[in-house]
Amino acid sequence: MSLPTASHVRQQFLDFFASKGHHIVPSAPIVVKDDPTLLFINSGMAPFKDYFLGNKPAPFKRIADTQKCLRVSGKHNDLEEVGYDTYHHTMFEMLGNWSFGDYFKKDAIAWAWELLTDVFKLEKDRLYVTYFEGDKADGTAADTETQDLWRQYTTDDRILPGNKKDNFWEMGDTGPCGPCTEIHIDLRSEEERAAKPGRELVNADHPQVVEIWNNVFMEFQRLADKSLIKLPEQSVDTGMGFERLMMAVSGVKSNYDTDVFQPLIQFIAKEVGLQYTGSVVSAPLSVVSEGHQDERTTDNQQLTTQQKTDIAIRVIADHIRTIAFTIADGQLPSNVKAGYVIRRILRRAVRYAFSSLNQKQPFLYKLVPVLADQMAGIFPELKAQVPFVQRVVEEEEIAFLKTLETGLRRLDALEETTRQNGGVIDGKTAFELSDTFGFPLDLTALIAREKGLSVDEEGFKKELEQQKNRSRNAQETEQSDWVTVTEHDAPNVFVGYDHDEAPARLLRYRKIDKKGKTEYQLVLNQTPFYAESGGQIGDTGYLESPLSKVRVLDTKKENDLIIHTTLELPQDLEAEFLARPDAARRALIRNNHTATHLLQAALRQVLGSHVQQKGSLVNDKLLRFDFSHFTKVTDQQLREIEQLVNQRIRQQIPLDERRNVPIDEAKTLGAMALFGEKYGEFVRVITFDKNYSVELCGGLHVANTGSIGYFKITSESAVGAGVRRLEAVTAEAAEAYVDQQLDLLAQVREALGNPQHLLPGIEKQTEEMATLRKQIEQFAQQSLNQQKDQLVGQVKTLHGVSFLAAQVQATSADGLKTLAFNLRQAVPNLVAVLGAEIDGKPQLAVMLDDELAKGGKLNASTLVRELAKEIQGGGGGQPFFATAGGKNAAGLPAAIGKAEALVGEKLAG
C-alpha cells in the first residue's frame, strides 16, 4: 500500500478551508525579525499576534495556512525528545485556520470534525476530544458550551475534561489567551485498544495516542498581574501538527514513517550504509539537561546499536529541516542569539552522525537538495538557494569536526591526570569541554567509558545551572502592562515617508525595568519616527509639548507596533505633541540606505546574479552589506563596484517610490524580494532607474541620488561560509575617509625620507628588513646551538633516566621549543625541563623521550602544570611535550629547582 503524499494531504487541508471562505496565505519566514519576545516562529499563531493584540486590523476575517515553526528552547522546548520518540520535532509545519472576530466555537468544531472524518476519513471511534474544565484560581468556569457542541458529533465517553495546563492556551506570560479543545487520535492496534481504552491515555505521552489538532478560542487577555480581562472580540486560533496528521492518515505508528520524512531517512541510510528499522525506546528517557544529552538509557535497558543508529538517523532527518530552512530564511549559524540556536542544532546532528553513524567527514550538506526537491511546491525559498545553503552547512560541519578532534586530543591529555584523581573527569572540566570547546557531554561520557573512566555529571549540572543563573540575571527585565492614555481605533500610523515631523498624541505607554535602569515605551497615534527594520536603525529625536521636551532614545517595532523608547514620561500625557526626529541624523541614514540599494545593484552587475542580500546595517555613520558570494571580492572588482555606484550618484537619479503595489505586480516590475522577509499583499517599491535598481523596501531614501555626494568602500571581509561583507561610507564621512588615507600616505612618504618613487622605496626597505631578520634568526640559532652543547654537559642520571633542568636564553616560544627538541635528539632517554623569560614573561617547556612518555609514569602535561604554579600560570600539551606561561618571572628559579624532586617522585612511584 502506497503512503499518502505530504503535498496531497497538505493541499486537501488548504482546499477545504478555502471552500469555507478562508483566504490562503503563505508561511511567514521561520526567523523572527520584529518581535523581541521570539527568536523563531514557534506556533502557527505567532505571525498573527498583531491581529489578536489589536495592533492592526486583520486583512481578512478568515485565514488558513501552513506555517513553518521551530521549538527548541524555553516554554515550548521539544529538542530533548527529538529522535528518541516518534512525534517530537524541532521544525514542524502547523496547519491552521483563523477567525478574527468572525466565526467562533460552533463552526470551528463542526469544520474540524468534518475535515478529519469526511475528508481525511479518520475513524470516529479512534478520536477523543477535550474541553476546559475551568480554573478556580483564574476564576474561569468550565467550558460547557464546547462540551455540548461536541455531543453533536461523538459520545460522552470520548469528551474529556482538561485542566489549565492542557486546555487553556496562552501566547506567553502576558497577551491573548483562552480555553481550547484538543482532538486526539488512538493509533494503537485493536488488541491494545481492547485491553485499555484510549481515554485513559489522552495527554499521557503515549506515542500512539497523540493530539493532532488544537482549537483555541481567544476571548481573554492575560495582564502582567496575572489577571484576565475580556478581549474586545472573540477569535479562533487553531493548530494541527502536519507531521502527526500524516501519521494518522497514513495508518503508521511514527511521524518518521510518513512521506514527510521517509525520503530523507532512506537517503541517509543509503549514504551511511546502514539499515533503518524504525526502532524506538519504550521507557522514559533520562536526560542530563537542556542541550546536553547523556548517552540516553531507559530505566531498565542500555540502548542497542540498532536503536542508536535509528535515533541518529531520525535526529539528522529532523534537524536538517530546521538547519536548511532557517539558513534559507536568512539566519546564519553564529555564536549569538538565533544563530547560536541553529549552530547548536547543527552540531547536535553532526555529533550523532559522528558517534552513531561513523561519519567523520561532512555529510549533512548532501541532504539539502533532497529536502529542497521535496518541499519545492510549498516552500520554494529553499530550492532557490540550494548551493548557498549547502555551502554554509558544509563549512559548519568542517569546523565542528575539527572541534571534535580538538576535544578528543584534550581528553587524551586529561587521561593520565584523571586516572591519578580516581578515574573521574570532574564536572568543571566536562563543562569547559562543552561550553568552551563545543565538545558535548554525551560524547565526553562515551569516550570516558571507553577509556575506563567516568564523568561527574552532577558537577556538570551544577556548572550548567550556574551559567544559566548568570544568563538569567543578565537578562532580567520587568515589564508593566500597557497604560491607556487615549482610546483610538487605528493606532500607530507611520507618516515619516512624507513628513520629517508631525503632530501626535500618546495612546499608551508601559514601564520597563532592566538591570536597575528604568525606561518607558510609548505608542503614538501617528509618528514620523522610523522604527528599526530591514537593517535601518531607528530614529532618535524629541516629543515636544508646551510643558515637556522628552528625548526619544530609539524607535523599534514589536511585531507591527511602533514603540518609542524614552527615559521619562511627558508631564502632560494628554497633550498634543510635536514628534520631531533628528533631521541631520536622518539625512545621513537616508544617504546610506539609498547607497545600499545602489551597491546591491552594482554587486549583481559585477559579480553576477547569484548575489543575494544576507544582512545589512544602515545607520548615520556607515552602511554594512552582507551578501552571498563564495570567493573574496578582488581589488579590481571593488574598484568597478565603487565606480558604478558613484556614476549613479553623479547621474542624480530621482527616487521613484510606489506604495501599496500588489506583490505580484511588484515582482513583474523586477523588484528584488529578500529571502526571509515577510511581505504582505501590498508592498512599497523603491526604484532608482528601472533598469538598474528596483527593490521592495520600507526604509527611508534620498529624493535624488546626487544627495549622497560620494561613496567609498572601506572594507571587504568574510562573515561565514559563502557570505561576504562590505562596509562603506558616504557624503562627508566618505570625504573624511579619503582624507585620512591621503594623510597616512603622506606620513609614510615622510617616514621613508620623501622618495621620488614611493613603491620602489617601500620594496627596498622591505628587502633590507628581510635580510636583517634572516641574520637575526641565524644569530639566534647559533646561540641555541651553543646553549645546547653547554646543556648536554649538564645532564645527570636520575632513577635511570637522563635528566636536565635549566633556565636558558630564548627570544621566542618557538626558540624554546626548538632547543628542547634539539636536546632530545642529542641525549637519549631524556627528561628536560627548560625555563626562559621571553619579553618579560616566564615560559616553561617539558620534553620527554617517547619511550618514557609511553611508559605511563611521566606525562609532560602533568609535569608542566605542576611546575607552572611557581610562575602563577598554567599550560598543557601532549604526553611527550608540553609548555606553560605565567605572570611571575621571578618564580622561574623555583620552578626549575622543583623539577628534579617532582620527576624523581614520579619515577620512584
C-alpha positions in Angstrom: 0.0 0.0 0.0 1.5 3.3 -1.0 1.5 6.1 1.6 -0.4 9.3 1.0 1.9 12.1 -0.2 2.6 15.1 2.0 1.8 17.5 -0.8 -1.7 15.9 -1.4 -2.7 15.9 2.3 -1.5 19.5 2.8 -3.4 20.7 -0.2 -6.6 18.9 1.0 -6.4 21.0 4.2 -6.0 24.3 2.3 -8.7 23.5 -0.2 -11.1 22.5 2.5 -10.8 25.9 4.3 -10.7 27.8 1.0 -14.2 26.3 0.4 -15.2 27.7 3.8 -14.4 31.2 2.8 -10.8 31.4 4.1 -8.1 33.4 2.4 -5.0 31.1 2.0 -1.8 32.9 3.0 1.9 31.8 2.6 4.0 30.8 5.6 5.9 33.6 7.3 9.7 33.2 7.5 10.7 30.9 10.4 13.1 33.5 11.6 11.5 36.4 13.5 12.7 40.0 12.7 10.4 42.4 14.6 9.3 40.6 17.8 11.7 40.9 20.8 9.9 38.1 22.6 10.7 35.5 19.9 13.8 34.3 18.0 11.8 31.9 15.8 8.1 31.4 14.9 7.1 28.8 17.5 3.4 28.4 16.7 1.0 28.9 13.9 -0.5 32.0 15.5 2.8 33.9 16.1 2.7 35.7 12.7 -0.9 36.9 13.6 -0.1 38.3 17.0 -0.8 41.9 16.0 -4.3 41.0 14.9 -5.1 39.3 18.2 -3.5 42.2 20.2 -5.4 44.8 18.3 -2.3 46.5 17.0 -3.6 46.3 13.4 -6.7 45.1 11.7 -6.6 41.6 10.1 -6.7 42.0 6.3 -9.2 39.1 6.1 -11.7 37.8 8.7 -10.9 34.2 7.8 -7.4 32.9 7.0 -5.8 29.4 6.6 -2.2 28.5 6.1 0.6 26.1 6.8 3.3 27.7 8.9 7.0 26.7 9.4 7.6 26.6 13.2 10.6 25.9 15.4 10.6 24.8 19.0 13.9 24.2 20.7 14.1 26.2 24.0 12.0 27.9 26.6 8.4 27.1 27.3 8.0 25.0 24.1 11.2 23.0 24.3 10.9 19.8 22.3 14.6 19.4 21.5 15.4 16.7 24.0 12.7 14.4 22.7 13.7 14.6 19.1 14.9 11.4 17.6 14.0 9.3 20.7 10.3 9.3 20.3 8.1 9.1 17.2 6.4 12.5 17.2 8.5 15.4 18.6 10.4 17.7 16.1 12.4 20.8 16.1 10.9 22.3 12.8 7.4 21.3 12.1 4.5 22.5 10.0 1.5 23.9 11.7 -1.7 23.8 9.7 -4.1 26.4 10.9 -7.4 28.1 10.3 -8.2 31.5 11.8 -11.2 33.6 12.6 -10.7 37.3 13.6 -13.9 38.4 15.1 -15.9 36.1 12.7 -17.0 32.5 13.5 -16.3 31.0 16.9 -16.7 27.7 18.6 -19.7 26.2 16.7 -18.2 26.5 13.2 -14.6 25.7 14.3 -15.7 22.4 15.9 -18.1 21.5 13.1 -15.4 22.0 10.4 -12.7 20.2 12.4 -14.9 17.1 12.6 -15.9 17.3 9.0 -12.3 17.6 7.8 -11.0 14.8 9.9 -13.8 12.3 9.3 -15.2 13.1 5.9 -12.2 14.4 4.0 -9.3 12.5 5.7 -11.5 9.5 6.6 -10.2 9.1 10.1 -12.2 6.5 12.1 -14.5 8.3 14.5 -14.1 5.6 17.2 -10.4 6.4 17.3 -10.9 10.1 18.1 -11.2 11.8 21.5 -11.8 15.4 22.3 -11.2 17.6 25.3 -12.7 20.8 26.8 -11.5 23.2 29.5 -12.7 22.1 33.0 -12.3 25.6 34.5 -9.8 27.0 37.0 -10.7 28.4 40.4 -7.5 30.5 40.7 -8.3 32.3 37.5 -12.0 32.5 38.2 -12.8 30.8 34.9 -15.7 28.4 34.6 -15.8 25.1 32.8 -16.3 25.5 29.0 -19.6 23.6 28.9 -20.5 25.3 25.6 -17.7 23.3 23.9 -18.7 20.2 25.7 -22.3 20.5 24.5 -21.2 21.2 20.9 -19.0 18.0 20.8 -22.0 16.0 21.9 -23.5 16.6 18.4 -20.6 14.5 16.9 -19.4 12.0 19.5 -20.3 10.2 22.7 -19.7 11.5 26.3 -17.1 8.8 27.0 -14.9 10.5 24.2 -15.4 14.1 25.5 -12.9 14.6 28.3 -12.3 17.5 30.7 -8.9 19.0 30.7 -7.0 21.3 33.2 -5.5 24.7 32.7 -2.1 23.2 31.6 -3.7 21.2 28.7 -6.8 23.1 27.8 -6.1 26.8 28.3 -3.7 28.2 25.7 -1.6 31.3 26.3 0.7 33.1 24.0 3.2 33.8 26.8 3.3 35.3 30.3 1.0 38.1 29.0 -1.2 38.5 26.0 -4.3 37.0 24.3 -5.4 33.6 25.6 -8.4 31.4 26.0 -9.8 27.9 26.5 -9.1 25.3 23.9 -10.4 22.0 22.7 -7.9 19.3 21.6 -8.6 16.4 19.2 -6.6 13.2 20.0 -6.3 10.0 17.9 -5.7 6.5 19.2 -3.5 4.7 16.6 -2.9 1.5 18.6 -3.7 -1.9 17.4 -7.2 -3.4 18.0 -5.7 -5.7 20.7 -4.2 -2.8 22.6 -7.4 -0.7 22.3 -9.4 -3.6 23.7 -7.0 -4.1 26.6 -7.1 -0.4 27.7 -9.4 2.4 26.5 -7.8 5.3 24.7 -9.5 7.8 27.0 -7.1 6.8 29.8 -4.1 7.6 27.6 -5.1 11.0 26.4 -2.4 13.6 27.4 -0.3 10.8 28.9 2.6 11.0 26.5 1.7 7.7 24.8 3.4 7.6 21.4 0.3 6.2 19.6 -2.3 8.3 21.5 -1.5 11.8 20.4 -3.0 15.2 20.0 -3.4 16.1 16.3 -5.4 19.4 16.5 -5.9 22.2 18.9 -8.7 24.7 18.5 -8.1 27.8 20.8 -11.0 30.1 21.5 -9.3 33.5 22.1 -11.5 35.5 24.4 -9.2 36.8 27.2 -6.0 38.8 27.7 -3.6 37.9 30.5 -2.2 41.0 32.2 1.2 41.3 34.0 -0.5 41.0 37.4 -1.8 37.6 36.1 -5.5 38.7 36.0 -7.7 38.1 32.9 -9.8 40.6 31.0 -12.1 40.0 28.1 -10.9 40.8 24.6 -13.0 43.2 22.5 -13.9 40.5 20.1 -13.7 36.7 20.0 -11.3 34.9 17.7 -10.3 31.3 16.8 -6.7 30.1 16.5 -6.2 26.5 15.5 -3.1 24.5 15.0 -2.8 21.0 13.6 0.6 19.4 13.6 1.1 18.3 10.0 3.6 15.6 10.8 1.2 14.0 13.3 -1.7 14.3 10.9 0.4 12.5 8.3 1.0 9.7 10.8 -2.8 9.4 11.3 -3.9 9.4 7.7 -1.0 7.1 6.7 -2.0 4.5 9.3 1.5 4.2 10.7 3.0 4.3 14.2 5.6 7.1 13.7 5.8 10.5 12.1 9.1 9.3 10.7 7.4 6.5 8.8 5.4 9.0 6.6 6.1 10.7 3.3 7.3 13.8 5.2 10.5 12.1 6.5 11.0 8.8 4.5 12.8 10.4 1.5 15.4 11.9 3.9 15.6 8.8 6.0 16.1 6.5 3.1 18.8 8.8 1.6 20.6 8.9 5.0 20.5 5.1 5.4 21.9 4.5 1.9 24.5 7.2 2.3 25.9 5.8 5.5 25.5 2.1 4.5 23.3 1.2 7.5 19.7 -0.1 7.8 16.9 2.0 9.3 14.4 -0.2 11.2 12.4 2.4 13.0 13.2 1.1 16.5 12.4 3.3 19.4 13.0 3.1 23.2 9.8 2.2 25.1 10.6 3.5 28.6 11.1 7.1 29.7 14.5 8.6 29.0 16.9 10.1 31.5 18.2 13.5 30.5 21.1 15.4 31.9 19.9 18.9 30.9 18.7 21.1 28.1 21.1 20.8 25.2 23.5 18.4 27.0 22.1 14.9 26.4 23.7 11.9 28.2 24.1 8.8 26.2 20.4 8.0 26.8 19.3 5.0 28.7 15.9 3.8 29.9 15.3 2.7 33.4 16.0 -0.9 32.6 18.0 -1.1 29.4 21.1 0.1 27.6 20.4 1.3 24.1 21.3 -1.3 21.4 23.5 -0.5 18.4 20.4 -0.6 16.1 18.5 1.8 18.4 21.4 4.2 18.4 21.5 4.0 14.6 17.8 4.6 14.2 17.8 7.5 16.7 20.8 9.2 14.9 19.0 8.9 11.5 15.8 10.4 13.0 17.8 13.2 14.6 19.5 14.1 11.3 16.3 13.8 9.3 14.6 16.2 11.7 17.5 18.6 12.2 18.4 19.2 8.6 14.9 20.6 8.0 15.5 23.2 10.8 19.0 24.0 9.6 18.2 24.3 5.9 15.1 26.4 6.3 16.5 28.8 8.9 19.5 29.5 6.7 17.3 29.9 3.7 15.2 32.4 5.7 18.3 34.5 6.4 19.7 33.2 9.8 23.3 32.0 9.5 24.8 29.9 12.3 26.7 32.0 14.8 27.6 32.3 18.5 24.8 34.7 19.4 21.0 34.5 19.8 19.2 32.8 17.0 22.4 32.0 15.2 23.6 30.1 18.3 20.5 28.0 18.4 21.0 27.0 14.8 24.6 26.2 15.4 23.7 24.0 18.4 21.1 22.1 16.4 23.6 21.6 13.5 26.3 20.4 15.9 23.9 18.0 17.6 23.2 16.4 14.2 26.9 16.3 13.4 27.8 14.6 16.6 25.1 11.9 16.2 26.4 11.3 12.7 30.0 11.2 14.1 29.3 8.9 17.1 26.5 6.7 15.9 26.8 6.5 12.2 30.7 6.7 12.0 30.6 9.8 9.7 33.9 11.5 10.1 33.6 13.8 7.1 31.0 16.4 6.2 27.7 14.7 5.4 24.6 16.8 6.3 25.0 19.2 3.4 24.3 16.3 1.0 20.7 16.2 2.3 19.8 19.8 1.3 18.9 19.0 -2.4 16.7 16.1 -1.3 14.8 18.3 1.1 14.6 21.2 -1.4 13.0 19.0 -4.0 10.6 17.5 -1.5 9.4 21.0 -0.3 9.7 23.0 -3.5 5.9 23.1 -4.1 5.0 24.7 -0.7 8.3 26.4 0.4 10.2 27.3 -2.8 12.7 29.6 -0.9 15.0 26.6 -0.2 15.0 25.3 -3.7 16.1 28.8 -4.9 19.2 28.7 -2.6 20.4 25.1 -2.6 24.1 25.9 -3.4 24.3 28.6 -0.8 22.7 26.6 1.9 24.8 23.6 1.1 28.0 25.7 1.4 27.0 27.1 4.8 26.1 23.7 6.2 29.3 22.0 4.8 31.6 24.8 6.3 29.9 24.5 9.6 30.4 20.7 9.6 34.0 21.0 8.7 34.6 23.5 11.6 32.8 21.3 14.2 34.5 18.1 13.1 37.8 20.0 13.8 36.4 20.9 17.2 35.6 17.3 17.9 39.2 16.4 17.0 40.4 19.1 19.4 38.2 17.7 22.1 39.5 14.2 21.6 43.1 15.4 21.9 42.1 17.3 25.1 40.6 14.2 26.5 43.7 12.2 25.7 45.8 14.8 27.5 43.4 14.6 30.6 43.6 10.8 30.8 46.7 10.4 33.0 45.6 13.2 35.4 42.1 11.7 35.6 43.4 8.3 36.5 45.5 9.8 39.3 42.4 11.5 40.6 40.3 8.4 40.9 39.3 8.0 37.3 36.5 10.6 37.3 36.6 13.7 34.9 35.4 16.5 37.2 32.2 18.4 36.3 34.1 21.7 35.8 36.4 20.1 33.2 33.5 18.4 31.4 31.6 21.7 31.3 34.6 23.5 30.0 34.9 20.9 27.2 31.2 21.5 26.3 31.0 25.3 26.8 34.4 26.5 25.6 35.3 23.8 23.0 31.8 22.8 21.9 32.6 19.1 22.9 29.2 17.7 24.1 28.8 15.9 27.4 27.4 12.7 25.9 30.5 12.3 23.7 32.7 13.0 26.7 30.9 10.4 28.7 31.1 7.8 25.9 34.8 8.3 25.3 35.5 8.3 29.0 33.7 4.9 29.4 35.9 3.5 26.5 39.0 4.5 28.5 37.6 3.0 31.7 36.8 6.5 33.2 33.6 8.3 34.2 32.3 11.8 34.3 31.0 13.7 37.3 27.6 14.5 35.8 26.2 16.1 39.0 29.2 18.5 38.9 28.4 19.2 35.3 24.8 20.0 36.2 25.9 22.5 38.8 28.2 24.3 36.4 25.4 24.4 33.8 22.9 25.8 36.3 25.4 28.5 37.5 25.8 29.6 33.8 22.0 29.7 33.4 21.7 31.8 36.5 24.3 34.2 35.3 22.5 34.4 32.0 19.1 34.9 33.6 20.4 37.6 35.9 22.0 39.5 33.0 18.7 39.5 31.0 16.2 40.1 33.9 13.6 42.5 32.7 10.4 43.6 34.4 7.7 44.9 32.1 4.4 46.5 33.2 1.1 46.3 31.5 0.2 48.9 28.9 -1.4 52.0 30.4 -4.0 53.5 28.0 -4.0 57.4 27.8 -6.1 57.9 24.7 -8.6 55.5 23.1 -8.0 55.2 19.4 -9.3 52.7 16.8 -6.4 52.7 14.4 -3.1 53.2 16.3 0.4 53.6 15.0 0.3 55.2 11.6 3.7 55.9 10.2 3.9 59.2 8.4 7.6 59.5 8.0 7.7 59.0 4.3 6.0 62.3 3.8 6.8 64.3 6.9 10.0 64.9 8.9 7.9 66.0 11.9 4.2 65.6 12.7 1.6 66.3 15.5 0.9 63.2 17.6 -1.0 62.0 20.7 0.1 59.5 23.2 -2.1 56.4 23.0 -0.4 54.2 25.7 2.8 53.5 27.5 4.5 50.9 29.7 7.4 50.9 32.1 10.5 48.7 31.6 12.9 48.0 34.4 16.1 46.3 33.1 19.3 45.9 35.1 18.3 48.6 37.5 17.5 51.1 34.7 14.1 52.4 34.0 12.8 53.2 30.6 9.4 53.9 29.1 7.9 52.7 25.8 5.4 55.0 24.2 2.9 54.4 21.4 1.6 57.3 19.4 -1.5 57.6 17.2 0.8 58.7 14.3 4.6 59.1 14.1 7.3 60.3 11.7 9.8 58.2 13.7 11.2 55.3 11.7 11.2 52.1 13.6 14.3 49.9 13.2 13.6 47.5 10.4 15.2 46.0 7.3 18.7 46.8 8.5 18.0 50.5 9.0 18.3 51.7 12.6 15.5 53.5 14.4 15.1 57.3 14.6 16.0 59.4 17.6 14.7 62.8 18.4 12.2 64.6 20.6 8.5 64.7 21.6 7.7 68.3 22.3 4.7 70.0 24.0 4.2 73.3 25.9 5.2 71.6 29.1 7.6 68.9 28.1 10.5 68.0 25.8 11.2 64.3 26.0 14.2 62.7 24.3 13.4 59.6 22.1 16.4 57.3 22.5 15.3 54.7 20.0 12.4 53.6 17.9 11.7 49.9 17.3 8.9 47.6 16.2 7.2 45.0 18.3 5.6 43.0 15.6 3.9 45.9 13.7 3.6 48.2 16.7 5.9 51.3 16.6 7.4 51.8 20.0 9.4 55.0 21.1 11.8 54.5 24.0 12.4 57.3 26.5 13.9 57.7 29.9 11.0 59.7 31.2 7.3 60.3 30.6 6.0 63.6 29.4 4.4 65.8 32.2 1.3 66.4 30.1 0.3 62.9 28.9 -2.9 64.0 27.1 -1.3 66.9 25.3 -0.7 67.1 21.5 3.0 66.6 20.9 5.2 67.6 18.0 7.1 64.4 17.1 10.4 65.5 15.7 13.1 63.1 14.6 16.7 64.3 14.4 16.8 65.7 10.9 20.5 65.8 10.4 20.9 62.2 11.6 18.0 61.0 9.4 19.6 62.7 6.3 22.8 60.7 6.8 20.8 57.5 7.3 18.9 58.2 4.0 22.2 58.6 2.2 23.5 55.3 3.4 20.2 53.4 2.8 20.0 54.5 -0.8 23.7 53.8 -1.3 23.0 50.3 -0.1 20.5 49.8 -2.9 22.9 51.2 -5.5 25.6 48.9 -4.0 23.5 45.7 -4.3 22.7 46.5 -8.0 26.4 47.1 -8.7 27.4 43.8 -6.9 25.0 41.9 -9.1 26.3 43.6 -12.2 30.0 43.0 -11.4 29.9 39.6 -9.5 26.8 38.0 -11.0 23.1 37.5 -10.4 23.8 34.9 -7.7 24.4 37.8 -5.3 21.6 37.9 -2.7 21.4 40.1 0.4 22.1 38.2 3.6 22.0 41.0 6.1 22.6 44.7 6.3 23.1 47.6 8.7 22.3 51.2 7.8 23.0 54.0 10.3 24.2 57.5 10.3 27.9 56.6 10.3 28.2 53.8 7.7 26.5 51.1 5.8 27.3 47.4 6.0 26.1 44.9 3.4 26.3 41.0 3.7 25.7 39.0 0.5 26.1 35.5 -0.9 29.3 35.1 -2.8 31.8 32.2 -2.5 35.2 34.0 -3.0 36.9 37.1 -1.9 36.0 40.2 -3.9 39.1 41.3 -5.7 40.6 44.8 -5.5 39.7 45.3 -9.2 36.1 44.2 -8.7 35.8 46.5 -5.7 37.0 49.4 -7.9 34.4 48.5 -10.5 31.7 48.4 -7.9 32.7 51.8 -6.5 32.8 53.3 -9.9 29.3 52.0 -10.8 27.8 53.4 -7.6 29.5 56.8 -7.9 28.4 57.0 -11.6 24.8 56.5 -10.4 25.2 59.2 -7.7 26.6 61.7 -10.3 23.6 60.9 -12.6 21.3 62.4 -9.9 18.7 59.8 -10.4 15.3 60.8 -8.9 13.5 58.4 -6.5 10.6 56.6 -7.9 8.5 55.4 -4.9 5.3 53.4 -5.3 3.2 52.4 -2.4 0.6 49.8 -2.0 1.6 47.9 -5.1 0.2 44.3 -5.3 3.0 41.9 -4.6 2.6 40.1 -7.9 2.7 43.4 -9.8 5.9 44.4 -7.9 7.6 41.2 -9.0 6.7 41.8 -12.6 8.4 45.2 -12.3 11.6 43.3 -11.4 11.6 44.2 -7.7 14.1 42.2 -5.7 12.5 40.4 -2.7 14.7 39.2 0.1 14.6 35.6 1.3 13.5 35.5 4.9 11.4 38.8 4.8 7.7 38.7 5.4 5.8 40.6 2.7 2.1 41.4 2.7 -0.4 41.5 -0.1 0.7 45.1 -0.9 4.3 46.4 -0.9 6.4 49.5 -1.4 8.6 49.5 -4.4 11.7 51.8 -4.5 13.3 52.4 -7.9 16.4 54.3 -8.9 16.4 53.8 -12.7 14.1 50.9 -13.6 17.0 49.3 -15.5 19.3 49.5 -12.5 17.8 49.2 -9.0 14.2 48.1 -8.2 13.6 46.8 -4.7 10.9 46.1 -2.2 11.7 48.3 0.7 10.1 50.0 3.7 13.1 52.3 4.5 13.9 56.0 4.1 15.6 57.2 1.0 17.0 60.3 -0.7 14.9 62.1 -3.2 17.8 62.2 -5.7 21.0 60.1 -5.7 23.0 63.3 -6.1 22.3 64.0 -2.4 24.6 61.1 -1.5 27.7 63.0 -2.8 30.3 60.3 -2.8 30.5 56.6 -1.9 33.7 54.8 -0.7 34.1 51.1 0.3 36.2 50.8 3.5 36.5 47.1 4.0 35.7 43.6 2.5 35.7 40.5 4.6 34.2 37.1 5.1 31.2 36.7 7.5 30.8 32.9 7.2 30.6 30.2 4.6 29.5 31.7 1.3 28.8 35.1 2.8 31.0 38.2 2.2 30.7 41.6 3.9 31.3 45.1 2.5 31.4 48.3 4.7 31.2 51.7 3.1 30.7 55.4 3.9 29.0 58.2 2.0 29.0 62.0 1.8 31.2 63.8 4.4 32.2 60.5 6.0 33.5 59.3 2.6 35.5 62.5 2.1 36.9 62.2 5.6 37.9 58.6 5.0 39.8 59.6 1.8 41.5 62.5 3.6 42.6 60.1 6.3 44.1 57.7 3.8 45.9 60.6 2.0 47.3 61.9 5.3 48.5 58.4 6.1 50.2 58.2 2.7 51.9 61.5 3.3 53.2 60.2 6.7 54.6 57.1 5.1 56.3 59.2 2.5 57.9 61.4 5.2 58.9 58.4 7.2 60.8 57.0 4.2 62.5 60.3 3.5 60.1 61.5 0.8 61.4 59.3 -2.0 60.6 60.4 -5.5 59.1 56.9 -6.3 57.2 55.6 -3.2 56.6 52.0 -4.1 60.3 51.2 -5.1 61.3 52.8 -1.8 59.0 50.6 0.2 60.2 47.5 -1.6 63.8 48.4 -0.9 63.0 48.9 2.8 61.2 45.5 2.9 64.1 43.7 1.3 66.6 45.2 3.8 64.3 44.2 6.7 64.1 40.7 5.4 67.9 40.4 5.2 68.3 41.8 8.7 65.6 39.4 10.0 67.4 36.4 8.5 70.6 37.5 10.1 69.0 37.8 13.5 67.5 34.3 13.1 70.9 32.9 12.2 72.4 34.5 15.3 69.6 33.1 17.4 70.1 29.7 16.0 73.8 29.9 16.7 73.0 30.9 20.3 70.6 28.0 20.7 73.3 25.5 19.3 75.8 26.9 21.7 73.4 26.5 24.6 72.5 23.0 23.5 76.1 21.9 23.6 76.6 23.5 27.1 73.4 21.9 28.4 74.3 18.4 27.2 77.2 18.6 29.6 74.8 19.4 32.5 72.7 16.2 32.0 72.6 13.9 35.0 71.3 10.5 35.7 68.1 10.3 37.8 66.5 7.0 38.6 67.9 5.5 35.4 66.9 8.3 33.1 68.9 11.3 31.7 67.6 14.4 33.5 68.2 18.1 32.8 66.6 21.2 34.4 67.9 24.6 33.4 67.0 28.3 32.9 68.0 29.3 29.3 68.1 32.3 27.0 65.4 32.3 24.3 63.9 35.1 22.3 60.6 33.3 21.5 58.4 30.4 22.5 59.4 28.7 19.2 63.1 29.1 20.0 62.5 27.4 23.4 60.6 24.6 21.7 63.4 24.2 19.1 66.0 24.0 21.9 64.0 21.3 23.7 63.7 19.2 20.5 67.4 19.6 19.7 68.3 18.3 23.2 66.0 15.3 22.8 67.8 14.4 19.6 71.2 14.8 21.2 70.5 12.9 24.5 68.7 9.5 24.6 66.2 8.7 27.4 65.9 12.4 28.3 63.7 14.3 30.7 64.3 18.0 30.1 62.7 21.0 32.0 63.6 24.3 30.5 62.6 27.8 31.6 63.1 31.2 29.9 62.0 34.8 30.3 60.6 36.0 27.0 59.5 39.6 26.6 59.3 39.9 30.4 57.1 36.8 30.8 58.1 33.4 32.1 57.8 30.3 29.9 58.4 26.6 30.8 58.9 23.6 28.5 58.9 19.9 29.4 60.3 17.4 26.9 60.2 13.6 27.4 61.8 10.8 25.4 58.9 9.0 23.5 59.5 5.7 25.4 59.4 7.5 28.7 56.1 9.2 27.7 54.6 5.8 26.7 55.8 4.2 30.0 53.0 5.9 32.0 54.9 7.2 34.9 55.7 10.6 33.4 53.5 12.9 31.5 54.8 16.3 30.2 51.4 18.0 30.6 51.0 16.9 34.2 54.6 18.0 35.0 54.3 21.4 33.3 51.0 22.2 35.1 52.5 21.4 38.5 55.7 23.5 37.8 53.6 26.4 36.4 52.2 27.0 39.8 55.6 28.6 40.7 55.2 31.2 37.9 51.5 31.8 38.6 50.5 30.3 35.3 49.2 27.2 33.6 49.6 25.2 30.4 49.4 21.8 28.8 50.2 19.9 25.7 51.0 16.3 24.7 52.3 13.5 26.8 55.8 13.9 25.4 56.0 17.7 25.1 54.1 20.5 27.0 54.5 24.2 27.7 53.3 26.7 30.2 53.2 30.5 30.5 52.8 32.6 33.6 52.7 36.1 35.3 55.6 35.8 37.7 59.1 35.6 36.0 60.7 35.8 39.5 59.4 32.2 40.1 61.4 30.6 37.3 64.3 29.6 39.6 61.8 27.9 42.0 60.2 26.1 39.1 63.5 24.8 37.8 64.6 23.8 41.3 61.4 21.9 41.9 61.7 19.8 38.8 64.2 17.3 40.0 62.2 16.4 43.1 59.0 16.2 41.1 60.4 13.9 38.4 62.2 11.8 41.0 59.0 11.2 42.9 57.1 10.2 39.7 59.8 7.8 38.7 60.1 6.2 42.1 56.3 5.8 42.5 
